[in-house]
Amino acid sequence: MQTAKDIMTTNVVTIQASATTAEAMEVLNEKNLRDLIVEPATSGDSYGMVTEEDIVYKVAALGKNPTMVTVSDVMTKPCIEVSPDMTVQEVAQLFANNHVHRAPVIQNELLGIITVFDIVRETMWWQD
């Protein structure tokens, strides 16, 4: 059975919590991404996640200046984390139960990111 480490993306783009949402938008646009993992501020701190939806709903929709709003103001933290040994079905259940579309894969350190797209791509069992 496939696990999270089998289907995760290992080339992960991260950002600091102190970055502005304008800076986050630049990275998202430049890398053609929908989300960024937010680095822990200190040792032992948890990872966070900032998505394009966070920026649209919590900054743009409220008329806030993205150069004045930091990633830490709008990110989700702590975010749902996935163990690399979780099965794809377990990850899908975790996502469904928590209404999330993506999560970092962590085992003492950031290993990758897994998204609903990864799950859909890898579980197209009806086409085998």
C-alpha positions as protocol buffer text, in pm:
chain_id: "A"
residue {
  index: 1
  type: MET
  ca { x: 0 y: 0 z: 0 }
}
residue {
  index: 2
  type: GLN
  ca { x: 131 y: 343 z: -92 }
}
residue {
  index: 3
  type: THR
  ca { x: 232 y: 588 z: 178 }
}
residue {
  index: 4
  type: ALA
  ca { x: 263 y: 964 z: 200 }
}
residue {
  index: 5
  type: LYS
  ca { x: 638 y: 947 z: 135 }
}
residue {
  index: 6
  type: ASP
  ca { x: 566 y: 763 z: -192 }
}
residue {
  index: 7
  type: ILE
  ca { x: 352 y: 1038 z: -340 }
}
residue {
  index: 8
  type: MET
  ca { x: 460 y: 1360 z: -165 }
}
residue {
  index: 9
  type: THR
  ca { x: 640 y: 1644 z: -337 }
}
residue {
  index: 10
  type: THR
  ca { x: 987 y: 1686 z: -193 }
}
residue {
  index: 11
  type: ASN
  ca { x: 1072 y: 2019 z: -355 }
}
residue {
  index: 12
  type: VAL
  ca { x: 893 y: 2238 z: -100 }
}
residue {
  index: 13
  type: VAL
  ca { x: 890 y: 2616 z: -98 }
}
residue {
  index: 14
  type: THR
  ca { x: 882 y: 2773 z: 248 }
}
residue {
  index: 15
  type: ILE
  ca { x: 850 y: 3124 z: 385 }
}
residue {
  index: 16
  type: GLN
  ca { x: 921 y: 3295 z: 715 }
}
residue {
  index: 17
  type: ALA
  ca { x: 626 y: 3399 z: 934 }
}
residue {
  index: 18
  type: SER
  ca { x: 766 y: 3752 z: 946 }
}
residue {
  index: 19
  type: ALA
  ca { x: 739 y: 3795 z: 566 }
}
residue {
  index: 20
  type: THR
  ca { x: 462 y: 4018 z: 438 }
}
residue {
  index: 21
  type: THR
  ca { x: 168 y: 3877 z: 253 }
}
residue {
  index: 22
  type: ALA
  ca { x: 284 y: 4084 z: -46 }
}
residue {
  index: 23
  type: GLU
  ca { x: 611 y: 3888 z: -38 }
}
residue {
  index: 24
  type: ALA
  ca { x: 417 y: 3564 z: -6 }
}
residue {
  index: 25
  type: MET
  ca { x: 205 y: 3657 z: -309 }
}
residue {
  index: 26
  type: GLU
  ca { x: 520 y: 3725 z: -510 }
}
residue {
  index: 27
  type: VAL
  ca { x: 658 y: 3379 z: -426 }
}
residue {
  index: 28
  type: LEU
  ca { x: 325 y: 3211 z: -499 }
}
residue {
  index: 29
  type: ASN
  ca { x: 304 y: 3384 z: -838 }
}
residue {
  index: 30
  type: GLU
  ca { x: 669 y: 3330 z: -927 }
}
residue {
  index: 31
  type: LYS
  ca { x: 660 y: 2958 z: -842 }
}
residue {
  index: 32
  type: ASN
  ca { x: 302 y: 2904 z: -966 }
}
residue {
  index: 33
  type: LEU
  ca { x: 193 y: 2765 z: -628 }
}
residue {
  index: 34
  type: ARG
  ca { x: -124 y: 2779 z: -420 }
}
residue {
  index: 35
  type: ASP
  ca { x: 38 y: 2745 z: -79 }
}
residue {
  index: 36
  type: LEU
  ca { x: 358 y: 2789 z: 118 }
}
residue {
  index: 37
  type: ILE
  ca { x: 477 y: 2614 z: 430 }
}
residue {
  index: 38
  type: VAL
  ca { x: 570 y: 2860 z: 702 }
}
residue {
  index: 39
  type: GLU
  ca { x: 897 y: 2783 z: 879 }
}
residue {
  index: 40
  type: PRO
  ca { x: 893 y: 2745 z: 1258 }
}
residue {
  index: 41
  type: ALA
  ca { x: 999 y: 3068 z: 1427 }
}
residue {
  index: 42
  type: THR
  ca { x: 1207 y: 2886 z: 1689 }
}
residue {
  index: 43
  type: SER
  ca { x: 1341 y: 2540 z: 1759 }
}
residue {
  index: 44
  type: GLY
  ca { x: 1057 y: 2320 z: 1880 }
}
residue {
  index: 45
  type: ASP
  ca { x: 794 y: 2547 z: 1724 }
}
residue {
  index: 46
  type: SER
  ca { x: 544 y: 2399 z: 1478 }
}
residue {
  index: 47
  type: TYR
  ca { x: 515 y: 2458 z: 1104 }
}
residue {
  index: 48
  type: GLY
  ca { x: 237 y: 2668 z: 961 }
}
residue {
  index: 49
  type: MET
  ca { x: 68 y: 2697 z: 623 }
}
residue {
  index: 50
  type: VAL
  ca { x: -34 y: 3001 z: 423 }
}
residue {
  index: 51
  type: THR
  ca { x: -250 y: 2964 z: 115 }
}
residue {
  index: 52
  type: GLU
  ca { x: -362 y: 3194 z: -160 }
}
residue {
  index: 53
  type: GLU
  ca { x: -710 y: 3169 z: -7 }
}
residue {
  index: 54
  type: ASP
  ca { x: -575 y: 3301 z: 325 }
}
residue {
  index: 55
  type: ILE
  ca { x: -439 y: 3606 z: 147 }
}
residue {
  index: 56
  type: VAL
  ca { x: -752 y: 3664 z: -61 }
}
residue {
  index: 57
  type: TYR
  ca { x: -1000 y: 3615 z: 224 }
}
residue {
  index: 58
  type: LYS
  ca { x: -802 y: 3773 z: 509 }
}
residue {
  index: 59
  type: VAL
  ca { x: -621 y: 4053 z: 327 }
}
residue {
  index: 60
  type: ALA
  ca { x: -763 y: 4146 z: -13 }
}
residue {
  index: 61
  type: ALA
  ca { x: -1131 y: 4095 z: 72 }
}
residue {
  index: 62
  type: LEU
  ca { x: -1091 y: 4315 z: 380 }
}
residue {
  index: 63
  type: GLY
  ca { x: -910 y: 4590 z: 189 }
}
residue {
  index: 64
  type: LYS
  ca { x: -591 y: 4551 z: 391 }
}
residue {
  index: 65
  type: ASN
  ca { x: -253 y: 4654 z: 255 }
}
residue {
  index: 66
  type: PRO
  ca { x: -56 y: 4332 z: 185 }
}
residue {
  index: 67
  type: THR
  ca { x: 271 y: 4513 z: 255 }
}
residue {
  index: 68
  type: MET
  ca { x: 150 y: 4577 z: 610 }
}
residue {
  index: 69
  type: VAL
  ca { x: 11 y: 4231 z: 691 }
}
residue {
  index: 70
  type: THR
  ca { x: 253 y: 3953 z: 778 }
}
residue {
  index: 71
  type: VAL
  ca { x: 222 y: 3587 z: 695 }
}
residue {
  index: 72
  type: SER
  ca { x: 189 y: 3515 z: 1069 }
}
residue {
  index: 73
  type: ASP
  ca { x: -127 y: 3731 z: 1073 }
}
residue {
  index: 74
  type: VAL
  ca { x: -311 y: 3510 z: 824 }
}
residue {
  index: 75
  type: MET
  ca { x: -151 y: 3165 z: 831 }
}
residue {
  index: 76
  type: THR
  ca { x: -288 y: 2847 z: 984 }
}
residue {
  index: 77
  type: LYS
  ca { x: -71 y: 2733 z: 1273 }
}
residue {
  index: 78
  type: PRO
  ca { x: -22 y: 2474 z: 1384 }
}
residue {
  index: 79
  type: CYS
  ca { x: -129 y: 2307 z: 1064 }
}
residue {
  index: 80
  type: ILE
  ca { x: -232 y: 1949 z: 1009 }
}
residue {
  index: 81
  type: GLU
  ca { x: 84 y: 1741 z: 967 }
}
residue {
  index: 82
  type: VAL
  ca { x: 125 y: 1410 z: 789 }
}
residue {
  index: 83
  type: SER
  ca { x: 364 y: 1135 z: 888 }
}
residue {
  index: 84
  type: PRO
  ca { x: 560 y: 993 z: 593 }
}
residue {
  index: 85
  type: ASP
  ca { x: 445 y: 640 z: 686 }
}
residue {
  index: 86
  type: MET
  ca { x: 72 y: 716 z: 676 }
}
residue {
  index: 87
  type: THR
  ca { x: -109 y: 530 z: 400 }
}
residue {
  index: 88
  type: VAL
  ca { x: -266 y: 732 z: 122 }
}
residue {
  index: 89
  type: GLN
  ca { x: -607 y: 627 z: 252 }
}
residue {
  index: 90
  type: GLU
  ca { x: -520 y: 755 z: 602 }
}
residue {
  index: 91
  type: VAL
  ca { x: -405 y: 1086 z: 456 }
}
residue {
  index: 92
  type: ALA
  ca { x: -728 y: 1113 z: 254 }
}
residue {
  index: 93
  type: GLN
  ca { x: -931 y: 1047 z: 570 }
}
residue {
  index: 94
  type: LEU
  ca { x: -727 y: 1305 z: 763 }
}
residue {
  index: 95
  type: PHE
  ca { x: -789 y: 1563 z: 491 }
}
residue {
  index: 96
  type: ALA
  ca { x: -1162 y: 1484 z: 476 }
}
residue {
  index: 97
  type: ASN
  ca { x: -1204 y: 1495 z: 854 }
}
residue {
  index: 98
  type: ASN
  ca { x: -1020 y: 1827 z: 884 }
}
residue {
  index: 99
  type: HIS
  ca { x: -1142 y: 1990 z: 561 }
}
residue {
  index: 100
  type: VAL
  ca { x: -790 y: 2056 z: 432 }
}
residue {
  index: 101
  type: HIS
  ca { x: -639 y: 2019 z: 86 }
}
residue {
  index: 102
  type: ARG
  ca { x: -270 y: 2003 z: 167 }
}
residue {
  index: 103
  type: ALA
  ca { x: -32 y: 1934 z: 453 }
}
residue {
  index: 104
  type: PRO
  ca { x: 340 y: 1918 z: 522 }
}
residue {
  index: 105
  type: VAL
  ca { x: 497 y: 1576 z: 560 }
}
residue {
  index: 106
  type: ILE
  ca { x: 707 y: 1589 z: 875 }
}
residue {
  index: 107
  type: GLN
  ca { x: 919 y: 1345 z: 1069 }
}
residue {
  index: 108
  type: ASN
  ca { x: 1145 y: 1550 z: 1296 }
}
residue {
  index: 109
  type: GLU
  ca { x: 1195 y: 1777 z: 995 }
}
residue {
  index: 110
  type: LEU
  ca { x: 1010 y: 1891 z: 685 }
}
residue {
  index: 111
  type: LEU
  ca { x: 1029 y: 1614 z: 425 }
}
residue {
  index: 112
  type: GLY
  ca { x: 772 y: 1729 z: 171 }
}
residue {
  index: 113
  type: ILE
  ca { x: 414 y: 1831 z: 108 }
}
residue {
  index: 114
  type: ILE
  ca { x: 114 y: 1625 z: 7 }
}
residue {
  index: 115
  type: THR
  ca { x: -201 y: 1760 z: -156 }
}
residue {
  index: 116
  type: VAL
  ca { x: -540 y: 1629 z: -261 }
}
residue {
  index: 117
  type: PHE
  ca { x: -409 y: 1642 z: -618 }
}
residue {
  index: 118
  type: ASP
  ca { x: -133 y: 1396 z: -523 }
}
residue {
  index: 119
  type: ILE
  ca { x: -394 y: 1164 z: -375 }
}
residue {
  index: 120
  type: VAL
  ca { x: -622 y: 1185 z: -677 }
}
residue {
  index: 121
  type: ARG
  ca { x: -332 y: 1131 z: -916 }
}
residue {
  index: 122
  type: GLU
  ca { x: -210 y: 822 z: -730 }
}
residue {
  index: 123
  type: THR
  ca { x: -543 y: 661 z: -646 }
}
residue {
  index: 124
  type: MET
  ca { x: -701 y: 642 z: -987 }
}
residue {
  index: 125
  type: TRP
  ca { x: -768 y: 273 z: -924 }
}
residue {
  index: 126
  type: TRP
  ca { x: -1058 y: 261 z: -1169 }
}
residue {
  index: 127
  type: GLN
  ca { x: -820 y: 318 z: -1460 }
}
residue {
  index: 128
  type: ASP
  ca { x: -597 y: 16 z: -1392 }
}
